[in-house]
Amino acid sequence: MLALYGDACGANQFAIPPEGIEDTVEAAQKLGSELAHIVLDIADGPMQEVTGPISGSMEVISLPLAPPLPYEKALELARDIPLDIGFDHGINRGTNWIRELMRYYKEGIPFPARSDELICRDQGYLSHEADDSRPFPCRFEEVIVAKIGTMPLIAMQGEVCAPIGMRIKDTFRRTTPIMVFAYMGEQNLYIPTRELVRLDSYQAQVIRIQYASPCGWAPEVEDEMVQGVVAMVEKALGKNEE
């Protein structure tokens, strides 16, 4: 038997150094030792055999976006940036979303309200248009739920923040073994929590400053992500069949 520890869904998870330890190497060794003992305790405890048929499905969970910034605010942000260079992969990458915001306003393009209204292009930008060579365009948020016997395995696209994975596991952990993974799929867009959206932390900003969406996340993104995945798992377990 091989026992492994893995942070499968921890996009915003950070280790806290043990109290009284200032040396970073010593702190890492201390935390590593604690994790190793937890794994050994689990390995020495009762085990549940997981066997049975394998099944799986994939769905796109549509997640809510916030309304765009008002036009006056957009003008202020655009005052000192180049507006005629399109998508820039270099030093102006972080302002691509402002150029998109202004383009939507100037051309009267309807702003997206849900994540699946936009396609993630191969270069990592969100757009209404797909790459010409793509038979299956990438839309957020792709989720796979597979099942081996009674155990669901969840794979969520992108960098899903740790509290979201924890909420999903908490829904089922007392009734069935469950494995929850993120970092699935071809693009690592952060899926943030309500608190990260409120603070406009880096994980909440990425949809704009890296993926060039003219709109950011709505605060409800966390709840709708959890609800969408839970519904898929319940369907896989046959709990919501009529």
Secondary structure by P-SEA (a helix, b strand, c coil): cbbbbbccccccbbbbcccccccaaaaaaaaaaaaaaaaaaaaacbbbbbbcccccbbbbbbbbbcccccaaaaaaaaccccccccccccccccaaaaaaaaaaaaaccccccccccccccccccccccccccccccccccbbbbbbcccbbbbbbcccccaaaaaaaaaaccccbbbbbbccccccccccccaaaaaaccccccccccccccccccccaaaaaaaaaaaaaaaaaaccccc
